[in-house]
Amino acid sequence: MKRNIYKLFASTVILSLMLTALPAPHRVLADGSAVFINEIHYDNTGTDAGEAIEVAGPAGTDLTGWSLVLYNGSNGAVYDTDVLTGTIPDLGGSFGVVIVNYPSNGIQNGAPDGLALVDAGSTVVQFLSYEGSFIAVGGAANGMTSVNIGVSENGSGAVGNSLQLTGSGTTYDDFTWAAEASNTFGTVNTGQIFGSGPVTTNPSGTGAAEPNLVQASDTSLLTVTVTPGENPTSTGLGVSCDMNTIGGSATQVFYDDGTNGDGTASDNIFSYSATIAGGTTAGSKSLTCTISDLEERAGSAVIGLTVFPATLPIGTVQGAVSDSANGATFRSPYAPASGNGAGQQVTVQGVIFEKAIQPTAFGGYYGFFIQNTAATKDNDPFTSDGLYVYMSTYTTISGPGGSYTPTVGDEVVISGTISEYYNMTELSYATLVKPIVRSGVDLDAELAPIVVEPPANLQAANRYWERMESMRVQIPANSIVLGGRNVFSPADAEIWVASPDSTIAQRTDPYARRAFRDAHPLDDNYDASVWDGNGYRVLLGSWGVKAAAGNSQALIDPARTFSTVTNAPAGGLNYTFSKYRIEIDTQPAFSEGVDPAANNPPQTFDRSLGYSIVDYNLENLYDYRDNPFSGCDFTGNSGCPKVPPFLDAIKSPFNYVPASEADYQARLNDIALQIINDLHNPDILMLQEVENQDFCTVTEGTLTCGITDNADGKPDVLQDLVLKIASLGGPDYGAAFDRDSSDLRGIAPAFLYRTDRVQLVSPVGDPILGSDPAIDYAGASVPHNSDISNPKTLNAVLPGVTACETSWVFPRASVIGLFRIYHTSIGLGSPRDVYVINNHFKSGPDTCVAHRTEQARYNAAIVAFLQAENPNARIALGGDLNVYPRPDNTALGATEQLGSLYDPDLGLANLWDVLLAQAPESAYSYVYLGMAQTLDQIFVNQVMRTDLQQVRIAHINSDFPADYPDDVARGTSDHDPNAATFSNLPTIDRLQELVLYYDANGMITGKNTTRILLDWLERALRYQQNGKQDAYQSQLQAFIDQVYDFTPQFIMQEAADSLIFEATLLKSLP
């Protein structure tokens, strides 16, 4: 009898809390009572049958008002009460018994459970239990501790057995509980005498079937072992059984004469060799037998056996996958039409070719793959000959003679129920129906793996895979790796590969030998309007590796993109998380290909003549400090309750925190090295997925943490990163963010900027950073839009579309920074002012489409406002936009989510398009499902587009596993950073503007000082326009000399240094 352990646990907790409020009963346990529980049956093999409780006592005892109360040992509560009536009959010795019968599973199976015998005055006469003791909660025995009878039924005993008292006497104390034996309900127990004289007993028997697990047309030897009645001893014994349920006679005679299957004549073992009739329904059968003797006494026995359905080819169970079927949603005809529940029971025969462990948070679920051989398969190319057998947490299944441990190479006949677990056909509740057909099957000879070659069209590939689901398949040797190993919780990993014969593997450019998700010219058969889904991809999983290692934590070995699998691992074909996956049982061997990081990497540049902006999603950069101001930081935290405008609370698990402080420091070190070595110390970094924790400050080069929230307005993790960069020889950086940009779980977009040559501009008076940005958008502005800050978050109420995560436009709002960038150091030369709009859109390119579309529209509105206020403003808009760039294939459900950013009137350019034209093999920032794709993008307006020198994506993460051996700061995020460099060339115009700036700010004085300086620059400009380079250079030198002459009388030293620097830099240009 099954019970829901979670409900029982909850009930136990609740009841245990109530115990202190319950009054303690005053009851007397009367073990010496003359009325007592004499026999019980609660569990047998198969479906429980014939459950009963027998009460014994002096003949004539009136049991009116007495009762049997059944207790649940898991929580101590009453689950059944049965009132007794009538008087006890006389079976001899002035004692007798009465029986209370129960339906199948009416009495619980213990570990422990119990029962109380209560008299008419509500006194507990007995409180007994089996398979342990417990305290009663409620009912007549409330507060009492049960007495364990010391014997039990373990569920493997035959139908018709029971637990009985033996011995002689007149009270309970005179008798002893005996081990499981054939029941004697309604008669004196075997070996029991009431009173001091002999007691007449009826004949009794124990039924058995060998085998007791059968199918229609099988033969089983049915026996009843008879114990003769006593006082007097039985003579002329006979046995007949009702065999209607297996297609036999209702009064079939059994034999003890050495015929009809009987082994030895006259040994009181009555036998009959029965053939299970064709068409017998499957299920547990209880054959009732009558035992008689010439003394006109009668006894009974029950023979239990289980009939299983006829054996089917596995292909019949799987079903035929037609050419129009959707393989990914195809269901077995024996499974329910929908859902994950159990369907029909089937019996199949196949060879176990692989064991598997599916990882879980508490260890693993076990299972194995079986497959028909040539002798048992259906030969239908549209059906699969393989099946996965799910065993839950058990490592054995029941079978003839006890439990069976599945063994690779065994051919077995098993039965169970069919389900579609998220569209993976599984057989569950498996039973070994017959002894092993054979062992040691040569798998390669009889179940040679199919070398897979899926078609390029994804729908066709899904049908191809479904027709081989759970069969033994193999990847081609020398397959190419399409992405770094993906590791995910709980303890699983997978690698995508493609056949060496695939279109992409034949390319001569090694960096083009991969799959692209986007509408990309390097797709295997590029068509901007029709994307075939890249069905040729093959996925390798870890379940077989785990089983081979006997370790649920074992993983498939790590790999990186462009490597080659030099061997050809094989395994069962699984379908999990909407992906067909080969659960290989041997580790793949790899030969490394080209280094992904060398694929058109960002280049160094002359920083005095340019600057760089990087967009980088750091993937959950959390520190190892438990944020005292967050409830959803560390495991064990209470969670973050729902607060407007968020739609849901944040609950555990909080699995984004690093495993240790050492892991955190190692990751910081890797990110810092990437910034220094791969990104070449960019001037501005717009970062995403940064923990918004801020209760630490930097003091004398050390981060010190206190108890004040919003300690300095800078994310603690970025301050850690800044210190790490400096310790590794990188430049000094500043960190900045607006905490209003955070989502509920505590991540936000933020900035790093080089403090040696970049500064945040004062927000006072700025049209967007000031108090009243008039963004033209359908949704109302939110309160913090009026804040005056740099950087600054802008958000709005979501206007009339289905919301995801928040009722505002952004769960993680756009944050805008206005940066002033100098040539070499702050204050020297003519700077560039750049607005940088940092985004982290709602995740899931194919979900939350309407919401993400509004996020793009709001960004477009910000840009339109800035350009209207300042047509010459330089604007870079980027981040993790969580959707593909335009164009994307609308035939697969893609939408114009970023369409507003491509509006010609806005004039933005997506730098991905620039990179795509220059180095298409490098135009991606993310690898998912083995396909290169782009989620991270930078748009710039036309003013800034003219300054673009280079755009590159640093492929330092997405092609590498996080734990790639001997890496050099690789795989530290699942995103690759975008890096763009822009010119910051000095010009005569900019130098003139600088003179006027210093004049307006009182740093140039004198009646004619400014006019004289501008005259020199005007003459230099005319010479330059006329191609007179020497004269142009001469005029610039004259300007420099003039500044020296006017300093410090008419020009302040700070202004003079800047003018001389800018003019000298300009003079140095060709």
N, C-alpha and C positions, 0 to 999 in steps of 0.2 A: 504494500500500500504506500503510495507516494505522498509526501507532504512537502509543502513549500517551506524550505528552511528559512527563507527570508521573513515570511509571515510569522513563522514560529518564533524566530528570534525577536521580532518586534513585539509579539505577544508576551514573550518571556520577560522582556525588559519592562513592558507596561505593568504586567502583573507583579513583578518583583518589587516595583516601586509602590504598588498598592498594599503589599503585605503588612506594612507597619500599621495600616489603618484597619485591618481585619481583626475581629475579635478571635482570640484563641479558643478553639473548641475544647470541650472536656469529654473525651472519648476514651474507651478502654479497649485496647487491642487484646482480643481473647483467643490467643493461639491454641488454647486448650479447649476450644469450643467443641461441642458435639455436633454442631452444624458447621460445615466448612466446604471450601472450594476443593473439589476432588480431581478435576480433569479440565484441560484447556487445549484448544487448537486455534492458532492464529496465523500460521505462515506455512507455505509449502512451495515446491517448485512450480513455476508457471503462475497462472492466475490462482489466487487463493480460493479454496473451496472447502465446504463443510466446516466452517468456523463455528465453534460452540464452547460453552462453559457448563461444566457439570457441578452441581452442589449435592453433597452427601449429608446424611444425618439420620437420626432415629426414625424408624417407620412411624407414620402417623403425625409427625410434626407438621403443624399448620404454618405454612409460609406466607399466609396473607399479610400484606404490608411490608414484607421483606423486599429487598432490591439488590441488584448488582449495578454498581456505579463504575464506569470505565474512565480511567484517567490518562491524559496525554503527558508522558514523561518529559517532553521538551519544554513545557511551560507549567506543568502541574495542574492544568485545568481539566474539568470534567468534559468529556466529549460524548458520552452516551449514558443513559440510565434506563434500566429495565426492571419493572416491578414483577415480583414473583407472586404466584397464587397457588392454591390447592395444598394438598398434603403429600408428604413423602411416602412412596409405596414401600412395601417390604420385599426386598430381594434376597432375604435370608439373613439369619443372625439378627433379626429385628432392625435391620438397617436398609436403607434404599437411597436412590438418587433421583434428581430431577435435572432436566437439560434445558438450557436456553440456547437456541440456535440463532446464528447471525448470518446476514448476507455476505457474499464475497467482499473481502476487505472491510467487513464491519468491525473487526477487531484490529487495532493498529499493531505494526510489526516490531515495535520495541525500540530498544537502544536509548532509554528504557521506556516502557509503558506499564500501566498497572490496572488493578481492579480492586474494588472494595465490596465486601459482603456486609450489608447493613440490615439490622433486624427491624421489627415493626415499631420499636421504640426509638429509632434513628441512632441506635448505638452501632458503632463500627465493630463488627465481629472479627473481620479480617481486613487487612490492607496489604495485598501482595503485589509484587511486580516481577517482571522478567527483563533480563538483559540490563540490569542495574537498578539502583534505588533512586528515589527523588522525594521531594516534599510536596504534598498535595496543597493546591491553592483553590479553595472553594469546595463546595459540596460537603458531604457528611464527614469526610476524612481531612478536612481543612487543617493544615498545619502539621499533620502526621507524616512521619517518614515511612515509606513503604519497606516491606520485608522482601528482599530478592529471593525467589524460589531456587535460584542457582542452576537451573537448566533452561534451555531455550530451543526454539526452532529457527534455524539459520536460513530458511528459504530454499534449501536444496533437497529437503525431505519430500517423500512421496505424499501425494494427496491421500488422505485417510489416516495419517499419523496424528499423534497428540502427545501432550505431556500429562503424566498421571502420577498419583500417589500409590506407593506400594507399601506392603507391610501388613501388620495385623493390629487390631485395637478398636477403640470406640471414639477417640477424639483425634483432632488434627495432629497433636504432638506425637501420636503413636505411629505416624506414617512418614514416608520419605518420598520426595519428588524423584522420579526416574527419568532417564533420557528419553528422547523421542522414540515412539513405537506405535504400532497399529492401534488406532483408537478403540475404546470400549464403551463409547457413550451409551448410556441407558442400561449398562450392566456393571457388575463389579469389575474393577480394574484387574488386569493381569497381575498376578502376584499379590493380590490384596484380599485380606480376610477381615470381615467385620465380626467383632466379638472374639471369643476364645475358641470356637469350633470351626470346622471346615465350612466353607461357603461354596455353594453351587455356582459355577460360572458357565457362561455360554461359549461356544466356539467363537474364535475371532481370527482375523487374518490380516496380512499385509500384502497389498498389491504392488506390482512392478511391471514395467515394460522395458524390453531391451531389443532395439534402441527405443528410447522414449521420445526422441526427436525424429519425426518421420515425414514423408510426403505421400501423396496418393500413389497407390500401387506398390509402396514399400511393404515389406513384411516385418512384423515385430513379434517377438515371443512374449506373450502376456502370461504372468504368473500370479498366483495367490498363495502365499505361504501361510498355512493354517496352523493355529494353536488350538488343540482340542479343548473342549469344555472339561471342567473338573467337577468331581463329586456328583455324579459319577463321570468317569472319563468318556469322552465322545467315542462312539463307534459309527461305522457306516457314513463317514464324512462325504459331503458332496459340495461342489461349487458350480454356480452358474452366474453369468454376467450379462448385463445389458450392453450390447455393442452397436446399438442403433446409430450412434453419432459417428461411427467410422464405417457405416454401411453394412453391419452384421446383424445377427439375430438379437432379439431382445432377451432371449433366454439361452444364450450360448453356453453349453456344457463345457467345463474344463476337465482335464484328464490328469490322473496320477497313476497311469499304467504304462508309462514309457512310450506312448504314442502321441500324435498331434503336437510334437515338439517337446513333450515331457521328457526330462532327462533321466530320471530314476523313478522307478515305480515304487509306490507305497511309502514315499518319504514326506507326505503331507504337503508337498509343493505341487499344486494343481496348475496345469499349463494349457495354453492353446496358442498355436502359431497362426496369427491373424494377418491377412493382407488388407491394407487400407484401401477401401474401395475408391475407384476413380470418381472424381467429382466431389469427394469429401471436402467440406469447407475447412479452410484453415482456422487454426485456433487451438486453445487448450481444451483437452477432452478429459472428462472424469467418467470412467466406466464403473458403474455401481455393481457390486457382486454380492450375492447371497450365499451364505455358508449354512449348511444344515447337517444334523446328525440324526441317528435313529432314536435318540432320546427326545426328539421333537423340540430341540432347542435350535435357535437361529442366531447367526452372527452376520457381520457384514465386513466388507473391505472395498476399497476404491483403488482402481488402477488409473494413474494419471499419465498422459502423454500429450505431446504437442504435435499437431499436424501443420506443416508449412506448405505454402503455395508451390505449385509445380515450377520447375526451373525454367527460366526464360533466357534467351540470348540478351546480353547486355544492350545490344543495339535496339531491341524491342523496348526495353526500359527507357533508354535515352530518347527514342523517337527520331523520326526522319526529318532532317533539316532541308526543306525545299529551297529551290533557287530564288524564291521570293521572300524567304523567311528572314527575320531579324535575328541573327545569331546571338547577339548580346542579350536578348530578352526571351530567347527560346526556352520552353519548359518541357520537362518530361510529361508524357501523357499519364503517368502514375503519380504525379505530384498534384497538389491543389492548384486550382486555376490562378491563384494569386497568393502572395504572402510567403512566409518562411516556414509554415507549419508542416506537420507530417501528413503524408498522403497514404497511398495504398502500400500494403505489404507485398514484397516480391522476394523471389529466391533466384539467385544467379550463381553461376559457376565460373571461376576465373583464376588466373595465376596472380599472386601477390608479387608485384615487381618493384614496389618502392614503399617505404614507410615515410611518414611525414609528421612534423611537429609544427602546429600553428601557434606562434607565440602569443601569450597573453600577459597581462600585468602581474598575474600570480604564478606564471610558469608556462604552461602550454596545453593545447588540445591535441590529442593524438589521433592518427588516422593512417590509412594506407590506400594505395591505388591497386585495383585489380583489373585484369583485362582477359577477354576471351582469347583462346587459342584458335588456330585454324579449324580445330575439330568442333568448337562450340560457338563460334561467331555466326552472325546472320548473313555475312557477305554482301551487305547493303552499303554502298559507298556514301550514302546520305546519313548513316547513323554512326555513332561512336561505339567502339567495342570496349571502352574503358569506363570505370566507375570509381568514385572516391567514397571510401567507407569512413564515416566520422565516428570516433570513439569517445568524444568528450575528454574527460580527465583520466579515463581508464586506459591501461596498457594491455588489457586482455578482454576477450569476449567469451561468453558462455558457450558451451558446446557439449557433445557427448562425453560423459565421464568427468566433467568439470570445466575449468577455464582453459582457454586457448590463447597463447601468445602469437599474434600474427608474425609470420616468418617469410622473408623474401624467398621466392622460389617454390613456395607451397601452392599447389592447386587445391582450391577449397570450394565448397558449396556453402553459401551463407544466405541468410534471410534477414530482412529488416524493412523499415518503412522508407519510402522515397520522399525527399523534400527538395525544394529549390531554395537553397540558402543564398539569397541575393543573386539568383540565377545561376548558381553552381549546383548541378545535380549531385545529391549526396544520398547515400544509404546510411541510415542511423538505426540505433537499437539493434545492432547486428548480433546474430546467433550463428554459430557454426552448426549447420544442420546435420552433417555427416562427418565421419572420420575423414582426415585429410586424404584427398584423392591420390596425391603423390607429392613428393618433396624433391628438392634439388633440381627443379626445372631449369634448363639452360636458357636463360632469358634471351641472349643474343640469337640463339637458334630458333626459338619458338615465338618470341615477342621482339623481334628486331625493331629498334626504334625507327620511327618515320623521320627522315631528315626534312625539316620544315622549310617551305618556300612559299610564304603567304603572298597573295596578290597585292598590288599597290592600292587598289580601291578598298577603303576601310570597310564598307558594307560587305563586299565580297570576302574580305579577310575574316570578318566576324563569322560568316557562314563556314569558311574553311576551318577555322579554329573549333567552332561548335561541333563540327562533324568528327573532331578528334578529342573532344573534352575528356580528360582523365586517362587518355591513352599515353603510352610510352613514346615520347617524341624526342628529337635531338636537334641541336643547332648545327649548321654546317661548320666544319673546321675553317678557321681563318675568317670568321665573321668579324665585322668591324664594330667597335664600341661607339655608341651614339651619345653617351652622356656619362658623367661620373656617377659612381655608385650612390644611390639615394638610400639613406638610412632614416627610418622613422619609427615612432613608438607604436607598439611595444616590441623592441628588439627585432625589427625586420629590415630587410634590405633587398634591393633589386637593381638590375643593370639592363639597359636597353642595347640591343645590337641589331645589325642588319647583315644579310647574307653577302658573302664576297661576290656573288653574281648579281646583286642588285644594281640598279642604275647608278646610284650615288657612289657605290664602291668602285666603279669603273673609272671614275674621274681621275685625271692626272694631277690636278691641284689637290694636295693632301688635305688642305683646309676646307675644300668643298665636299669632302667625303663624309657627309652627314645629312641628317634630315632637318628641314626647315618647316616650322609651323605657319609662319606668316605667308601672306601673298607675296612670295619672294621669288626672284628670278632663278634662284638655285634650288627651288623645289624640284623633285625628281622628274616631274612632267609639268612644268610651269604653265599655269593658265590663271590669269588674274581673276577670272570670274568663276572658275570651277576648281575647287580644291578637293583632291581625292581622299584626303585623310591619312595619307602615308601608312596604309595598311601593311606594308612590307616590314614594318618594325617587329622585332621579336623581344620578348621580355623574359629575363631570367630571375628566378626567385630563390629564397633561402630555405624553404620548408624541408626539402630533401637533405640539404647539407646539415641542417639541425639534427634530423633523425639519424643520419650517418654518424654524426659526432656524439649523439646521445646528450645533446646540450641545447636547450631551448634558446639560449643566448647566442649561439653560433651564428655567424653571418657569412654571406657570400663575400669573397675577397674583394677588396677595393680595386677600382679601375678608373682611368680617366679617358675622356673623349679622344678618339683617333687611335687608341690602342687596338691590337688584333688579338682575338681569342685563338690561341694556337692549337687547342684541343677541341673536342666536340662533346661537351657534357650533354647528358640525357636525363629525362625525368618525366614525371606525370604532368599533364597539362591541366592547370588549375584555372579557375575564373574567380578573381577576387578584386574588390573595389573597381568593378567595371573594366577589368583588364584580364586578358588571357595571359597566363604566366607559366613558364616551364619551371617546375620545382626541381631543379637539378640536384642530383645526389653526389656529385663530385665537384670539387672546386674548379673553376675555369683557370686556365693558364694564360697569361697575357704577355704580349710583346709590345712595348711602348712605341707609339708613333710620334708624330711631330708634337712639339710642345704647344698646347693651346695658347699659352701666354705670349707666344711669338707671332700670333696671328694679327698683323697690323697693329702693334701696340702703340700707345701714346708716345710721342717723341718729346725730347727736351726742346727748349726754345730759348731765345734771347729775352730774358725776363725784363730787361730794360726797355724793350720795344714791344712787349706784349704782356698778356695776363691769361690765366686759365681758370675755368670754372668746371667743377666736377659734380656730377649727380651720383649718389651712392646710397642704396638701401643696405643698411648694416645688419639686417635680419635679427631682430630682437637683441639689441645690445643692452643687456641688463648686467648690473654688477652683482656681487655676492653679498651685498648688504641687505638685510631685511628692512625695507623702508617702513619706519614706524607710522608713516602717514598714509600708507596704502594697505588695504585689506586683500589685495589680490596680487601679491608679490611672491611670497614663498609658500611652499607646501605647508599646510597647517593654518594658513591665514583664513580669516572668516569669509572672505569674498568682498566684492564691491557692490553694494546694493544699487538697484536701479534709481537713477536720478534724472530728471529732465535735462536735456532733450533725449537722453538715451532710452532705448526701448526695452532693454533686458539687463539684468544684473550680470556680473562676471563671477563665475563660480570656478572651483577647482576642477581639473588640475591646473596649476600654474607652472607649466613645464618649460617655460622660456628662461628660467633662471639657470645660470651655469651650475655644473655639478659641484664645483669647489672654487675656492679663491684662486688656486693654482690654475684651473682651467680658464677662469676669467682673465687672469694676468697673461696667460699664454695667448688668448684671443686678442687682447689689447695689443700685445707685441706684434702679432701677425698683421692686424689692421694698420698699425703705425708703420711697419715695414712696407706695406703696400702703398701707403700714402707717400712715403719717402722715395722708394725705389721704382715703383710701377707707375705712380701718378705724378711723380716729379714735383712734389711739394706744391700742390695747386694753391692759388690765391684764395679761392672761395670754394668750400664744399657744401653743397646742400645735401643733407643727410636725412634718412628716414629710419623708422623703427628704433628710435633712441628713447631709452627709459627717461621719463620726465622727473625722476627723483631729484630733489634739490634740498638737501639738509647738510651739505658739506661746503667748505670754502677752502681756497688755496692760500696757505700762509707760508711764506718763505720756501716756496717750491714743494710744499707737502699739502696733500689734501687732508683737511681736518674736519671731522664730522661731529655735529652737535645734536641739539634737540629742537632746532628751529626750522620750520618749513619755509620754503622760498628763501633759503639762506642768502643767495647772492644772484638769483635770476639766471643761473647757468646750470645745465644738466650735469650731475655728478659724473656720469659715465664719460661725458665729453671732456670734463676737466681731467679725469684719469687719463684719457687718450692724449690730451695735450701734453701732460707731463711725460707720458711714455714716448711721444714723438721727440720731445726735447732731449730725453735721456738717450735716444738712439742717434742723436746728431742732427735731427731735423730742425726746421725753423720754429720760432715761437708762434703759437696760434691762440686765438681767442675763441671762446664758445658763446653762442647766443641762441635764444629761442624765446617764444612767447608761450607760456604754459597753457594759455587758453586754446592752443592748437591740439591738446592731448585728447586721446580717446579715453574711454572709461577704464580700460585695463592699464593705462599709463604709458603709452608710447606716443611720440610726437615727432614731427619734422623739426630739424634744427640746423644750425650753421656752424662751421668752423671757418675762420678767416685768418690770414697771416697778419699779425700785428706789426710786422716790420714795414709793411707797405700798403696795408689796407686798413681802413677805418670805417666805422659805422657813422653815417651822416646824422646830424641832429634832426629829429623828426618834427621839430617845431616849425610850423608854417608849411610843411610838406603837404601836398594835396591828398595823399592817400594815407600817410603815416600820422597825419594830424587828426583833429577831433571830428571832422565832418566829411568823410569821403562819400561822394554822391554816386554810388555804384548803381547803374541802371539795370536792375534785375527784378524779375517777377516776384521773388520772395522778399519779405521784410528783413531789414538789417537786424542783427542781434545786438544786445547792449554793448559788448566789448568792442564793437566796431568804432566806437567813439573814443577809445583809448588813444593816447598820444605816446607812441613808443616805436622803437626801431631795434629789432624786427617787430612786426605787428601781424596779428591774426585777423582775418576777415572771414565772416560766415553770414549765413542768411537762413531764414525759415524755408524749408523745402516746399515748393509751390505745387501742390496738387498731383504728386506722383507717389507711387508705392514706396514707402520708406524702408531702408535697410539700416539697422543698428541705431539710427538716430532720426529724429523728426526735423533736424537741420540739414543743410546741404552737405556738410562734412562731419563725419565722426572725428576725423583728424584734419583740422582746418588748414587751408592754405596759410602759409606764413611768408610775409613779404619783408625783405631786407633791402635797404638802400646802402650800397657800399661805395666808398671812394677809393680808387686804386691809383697808386703812384708808381712811377717808373722803378725806383729802387728803394726809396725810403720816404716815410711820411713827411710831406712838406716840400719835397724837392720836385720841381717841374710841374707841368700841367697835368692834373689827375683826370681820370675817367670816373664818372658816376654811373653806376649800373643798378637797376632794380632787378632783384632776383626773387622769383616767386616759386616757393618750394612746396611741393604737393605730395601727398600719399593718398591716392584715391581708394575708394572701397574695393576690396579684393574680389576676385572671381570674374574673369572676363565675360563669362556666359551667364552670370547671375547679377542681380541688382542693376540691370542695364539702364533702366530709367533714372535711377538715382545717380549713377555714375555720369550719365549724359548731362544731368544738371550740374554736376561738379565741373565738367568741362565748360558749360555755358557760363557759370559764375566766373571761372578764370578768364574767359573771353571778355566778360563785362569789366573785369579789373583792368585788363590790357587796354580795352577801348577807352576807359576813363583816363588812364595814365597818358595815353597818346593824345587824347583830346586836351588834357591839361598841359602837356609838354610834347609837342610833335617830335622833338629831337631826343626824347628820353630813350635810353638804351634799356631794353627789357629782355631778360632771359626767364623763361617759364619752363619748369621741368619737375622731375620727380618720378616716383613709381606710380604711373598712371593706371596700372593694373588692367590695361586693355591694349590690344595690338594697334599699331599705327595704320593709317589709311594707305592703300585700300586693304580691306579684309573681306573675306568671302561671305557675302550675305546669304548665299545658298545654304550655308551651314549654320544659319541663325545669327551671324554677326550683324551688328548694327552700326550706324554712324555715331558711335558714342563720343568720338572726338571731333565730330563734324564742325562744331562751332569754332574750334581752334584753327580749322582750315579755311574759314571764311575769307575770301579774297579781300574784303574790305578791311579786315583786321591786319593783314599783311604779315602774319607769322609764318616762319619756315621751320619745318621739323628737321633738325639736323640729322635724324636717321636717314632721311632721303639723300642727304649729301654723302653720308658714309656708304649708303647702298650703291650710289653711282660710282664711288671711288674704289671701294673694297667690299663687294657684296658678300664675300665669304666671311666677313667680320661683322656684318650688320645684324647683331643679336645681343641681348643682354641677359638672357635667362634660358635655362634648359629644363623642359618639363615633358614627361612622357617620352623622353628620348629625342625631342624636337627642339631645335634652336628657335627662339622666338624673342620678341621685344616687348617688354612692359615698361622699361625705364627710358624716358625720352626727354630731350631738351628742345624747346621751341625758342626762337629768337625773332624779334621784330626786324624790319628791314634796315633800320639804322644800325643795328648791331650785326645783321647779316653781312653788311659790307666790310665789317672788321674781321670776319671769321678767317682764321688761318688754317685751322685743322680741327677735325672732329674724329675721335677714335673711341672705341670701347675696349677697356682693358679686360681681357679674358683670363682672369686670375681666380675665378671662383666657380662659375656655373659648370665648367667642364671637369671639375675636380671633386672628388669626395672630400668631406670635411676632415677625414683622417688619412689623407693620402700619404703613404710612407715617404719620409725624407723630403717632404715638400718645403718650399721656401715661401711661406705665407700664402698658401693656396687653399681655396675652399672654405674661407672663413665666413662667407655669406652665401646665400643662394642666388645673389644678383651680381652681375658685373657692372662696375662703374663706367659711366659715360664721362669722357673728358673732352672739353673743347677749349681751344686757345684762340685768342683774339688779339689783333694788333692794337698797340697803344703808341703808334708812331707820332712823334712831334711834328707839327706843321707850323708854317708862318701864322696861319689863322689862330691856332691854339696859343701860340706865343703872344700874339696881339691881345687875345682875350685875357691872358695871364697878366699882362701889363695893366689892362683896364681894371682887372679885379683888384690888383694891389693899389691902384690909384683910388678906386672907390672906397677902399678900406683904410685909407690914410697911411699906407705904407710907402707911397711915392708922393713926395711933396715938391714944392717949387713951381714957379709960374709956367715954365716951359719944359719941365723934365719929361712928362708923359709924351708931349708932342714930339720932342726930339727923338725919343726912343721909338715911337711909332713911325717916324719918318725913315729911320734906318731900316725898319722892317718892311715898309712899303717899297723902298727901293730894292731891297733884297727880293721881294716877291716879283717885281717887274722883271728883274734880271733872270729869275728862275723861269718865269713864263716865256721869256724870249730865248731860253736855252743857253744863257751866258753863265755857265757854271762857276767860272773863276770869279766873276764880278759878284755873283750871288754869295759865294763863300766869303768874299772880301767884306761885303755889307754885314753879314752875320758876325764876322770878327769885329767889325767896327761897333756893332751893337754891344757885344760883350765888353769891349774896351770902355764904351761909354758908361755901361752899368758900373764897372769898376770905378770910373772917375766920379760918378755921382754918389758913390757909397762912402761913408754913411751919411753925408750931409743931406742928400735929398732922397736917398733910398735906404730903407731899413735893411739891416744885414740879412734877415730871414728872407725877405723878398729878393734881395740881390742874389743870394745863393740859389734860389729857385730859378730866377731868370737866366742866370749864367749856366746852370745845369741844363735847362731846357734848350737853350741856344747852342750849347756845345754838343748836345746829343743830336740836335737837328743838323748841325754842321758836319757831324760824322757820317751822316747818311750819304749814299752815293747820289 
